[in-house]
Amino acid sequence: MKTIIRKVYFIIHNFLCDYLLWLVGYIPSMHIRMFIYRRIYRISLDKYVIIYKGCEIRNTKGLKIGKGTIIGDNAMLDARRGIDIGQNVNFSSGVEIWTLQHDYRDPNFACNPDHTGPVTIGDRAWIGPRVTILHSVNIGEGAVVGAGSVVTKDVEPYSVVAGIPAKKIAERPRNLIYEFDGAHRHFI
């Protein structure tokens, strides 16, 4: 009987923790959201990080965001296998990062080790709106991912990629020096 009670407790506890974390993403005040992310959920957020409204985070312990990074509204950050975002990175609206993927060939439709892995995004990368980044991808420093792209493989530094799957279409200058200072639109 104690085992059943313990299992039910953990199911309810985990559901409530996940649900409350989801609700935090919809708090109208960015300052309160950031305080909760830093102080209660202990997400590794450097100075001047901005996370806009509607962001869903899975596994707060696996998420690391560098100085001056902007996470656009309605982002989905699945950090169950780890997400490491560099400095001065710009995520547009609706970016999704998935570190786990089901194996359609598996009889149990499981997330096998070949279909999971951390995602790393280099400094000053720009991820366009509605981009999906899948597991085990490294996006190089200064890279740009065009709107609506699906990134399934590593992206070279300073390259511009677009499409489904994302392919290189251009180069970006290598002399980038901009730094985001935490300024944000107050109504989001």
C-alpha positions in Angstrom: 0.0 0.0 0.0 2.8 2.4 0.9 4.4 1.8 -2.6 1.2 2.8 -4.3 0.7 5.9 -2.2 4.4 6.9 -2.9 3.9 6.4 -6.7 0.7 8.4 -6.7 2.4 11.1 -4.7 5.3 11.4 -7.2 2.9 11.4 -10.1 0.9 14.3 -8.6 4.0 16.1 -7.5 5.7 15.9 -10.9 2.5 17.0 -12.6 2.1 20.0 -10.3 5.7 21.0 -10.7 5.5 20.8 -14.5 2.2 22.6 -14.6 3.4 25.5 -12.3 6.5 25.9 -14.5 4.3 26.1 -17.6 2.2 28.8 -15.8 5.2 30.9 -15.0 5.7 31.4 -18.7 2.5 33.3 -18.8 3.1 35.7 -15.9 2.6 39.2 -17.5 5.7 40.7 -15.7 9.0 39.7 -17.3 10.8 40.7 -14.1 8.7 38.3 -12.0 9.1 35.5 -14.5 12.9 35.9 -14.6 13.0 36.0 -10.7 11.1 32.7 -10.5 13.2 31.1 -13.2 16.4 32.2 -11.4 15.6 31.9 -7.8 12.9 29.1 -7.6 13.7 26.9 -10.6 17.5 27.6 -10.4 17.8 27.9 -14.2 21.4 28.9 -15.2 20.7 32.3 -16.7 23.5 34.8 -17.1 23.1 38.6 -16.9 20.7 40.4 -19.3 18.9 37.3 -20.4 15.3 37.9 -21.6 12.7 35.2 -21.8 9.5 36.5 -23.3 6.0 35.3 -22.5 4.7 31.8 -23.2 8.0 29.9 -23.1 7.7 26.3 -22.1 10.8 24.7 -20.5 11.3 21.0 -19.9 14.0 20.1 -17.3 15.2 23.4 -15.9 18.4 21.8 -14.7 19.5 21.0 -18.2 19.1 24.5 -19.5 22.0 27.0 -19.6 21.6 30.5 -21.2 24.4 32.9 -21.7 24.7 36.7 -21.2 22.5 39.0 -23.3 20.5 36.2 -24.9 16.9 36.8 -26.0 14.3 34.0 -26.1 11.3 35.1 -28.1 7.7 34.5 -27.1 6.1 31.0 -27.3 9.5 29.1 -27.4 9.7 25.4 -26.5 12.9 24.4 -24.8 13.1 20.7 -24.2 16.3 20.5 -22.1 15.8 16.9 -20.9 19.2 16.0 -22.6 20.6 19.5 -22.2 20.5 22.8 -24.0 23.5 25.2 -23.9 22.8 28.6 -25.4 25.7 31.0 -25.9 25.9 34.8 -25.4 24.0 37.4 -27.4 21.9 34.8 -29.1 18.5 35.9 -30.5 15.6 33.5 -30.7 12.6 34.8 -32.6 9.0 33.8 -31.8 8.0 30.2 -31.7 11.4 28.5 -31.8 11.4 24.8 -30.7 14.3 22.8 -29.5 13.9 19.1 -29.0 16.6 16.9 -27.4 14.5 13.7 -27.5 12.9 12.0 -30.5 10.9 8.8 -30.7 12.3 6.0 -32.9 9.5 5.1 -35.3 11.3 1.7 -35.9 11.2 0.8 -32.2 8.4 -1.6 -31.2 7.8 0.4 -28.1 8.1 3.8 -29.9 10.8 4.6 -27.4 13.3 7.5 -27.4 16.5 5.4 -28.0 20.0 6.8 -27.4 20.5 7.3 -31.2 17.6 9.7 -31.1 18.5 11.8 -28.1 21.3 14.3 -27.4 22.1 17.8 -26.2 21.8 20.9 -28.4 24.4 23.6 -28.3 24.0 27.1 -29.8 27.1 29.3 -30.3 27.5 33.0 -29.4 25.6 35.6 -31.6 23.6 33.0 -33.4 20.2 34.2 -34.7 17.4 31.6 -34.8 14.4 32.8 -37.0 10.7 32.5 -36.2 9.1 29.0 -36.1 12.5 27.2 -36.4 12.6 23.6 -35.1 16.0 22.3 -33.9 16.3 18.6 -33.3 18.5 16.6 -30.9 22.3 16.4 -31.1 22.7 19.6 -33.1 25.4 22.2 -32.7 24.8 25.6 -34.2 28.0 27.5 -34.7 28.9 31.0 -33.5 27.3 33.7 -35.6 25.1 31.3 -37.6 21.7 32.3 -38.8 18.8 29.9 -39.2 16.0 31.1 -41.5 12.3 31.2 -40.6 10.5 27.9 -40.6 13.6 25.8 -41.0 14.0 22.4 -39.5 17.6 21.8 -38.3 18.6 18.2 -38.2 22.4 18.5 -38.6 25.2 20.7 -37.3 25.4 24.3 -38.6 28.8 25.7 -39.4 29.9 29.0 -37.7 28.8 32.2 -39.6 26.7 30.3 -42.1 23.1 31.0 -43.0 20.9 28.0 -43.4 17.2 27.6 -44.4 14.7 25.0 -45.4 13.4 21.6 -44.5 15.9 20.2 -43.7 18.1 23.3 -43.3 20.8 23.7 -45.9 23.5 26.3 -46.2 22.5 29.2 -48.4 24.9 32.0 -47.5 27.7 33.3 -45.2 27.5 35.9 -42.5 30.3 38.4 -41.8 32.8 37.2 -39.1 33.4 40.6 -37.5 30.2 40.6 -35.3 30.6 42.7 -32.1 27.0 43.5 -31.0 25.9 42.8 -27.4 22.4 42.7 -26.1 21.9 44.7 -22.9 18.7 43.3 -21.5 16.5 46.0 -23.1 13.1 44.6 -23.9 9.6 45.4 -24.9 7.6 45.9 -21.7 4.3 44.6 -22.9 5.5 41.1 -23.6 
